[in-house]
Amino acid sequence: MRLSVEELAGQYHQAWIDHDPDAIAALHTQDSVFHMHGFTDAAVGRASVRELVAGLLRLVPNLNFEAKRAYVAADHIVFEYDMSGTSDGSDFVCDGADVIAVSDGLVARKDTYLDLTTLISQVGPLPKLTAGV
């Protein structure tokens, strides 16, 4: 069953809230790209996306997103949010935005942009996060 862009946006956001790497990856195309700019190299392919998400959730087990705005169109979604959690004993909160290209009801590409200056000022230098971490 092919999801509408609105359904995809809702299910994708819920999968992140649920901290479910399998559900998140299942909403990506087989050849999807997930790039957290300034933080990781791009993960290419559904399995790599799943491993990157799992690594991020291991790094920040209480990762949370407080939605600010969402923009939905026929072929893309843009989310703006506050991202918060605890990493290595340090609490943080920073601005974030995701630009998501949609193809056939799935995430074809996700580009994440975070306020890294604020994040680093709260938690210190960021670890190199790669698929499998």
C-alpha positions, 0 to 999 in steps of 0.5 A: 500500500502506497502512503500519501505524503501526509500519512508518511509524515505522520508515520515517520514522525511517530516511528522516531518518537517510538525510537524504532529503527526498523519502522523508520528504515521501512519508510525509506526507499531501498536506495534512500539517502540519509545525511545528517550534515556536519555530523555524519557521512551520508547513509545510503540504502535502507540497511545503512539508514537503519544502522545510522538511526540505531547508532544515533539512538544508542548515543542518545537513548532519550532522543526527543523531538518537539515539533515546531512546524511541518510543511507537506507538498506532493513530493517533499516534507520539511520538519522544523523541531527542537531536538533534545536528549542526554548524551554522555551525561550532558543534557542538550536542546538544539534547533533542527530541520529535516528536508525529506524528498518523497518518492512513491510514498516513501522517504527517498532522501532525508537531509538533516540540519542541526544547530551544531554550534549550540549542540557542541556548546552543550555536550562538547565535541561530537563523536563520529557517528557512522552506520553500525556505531 
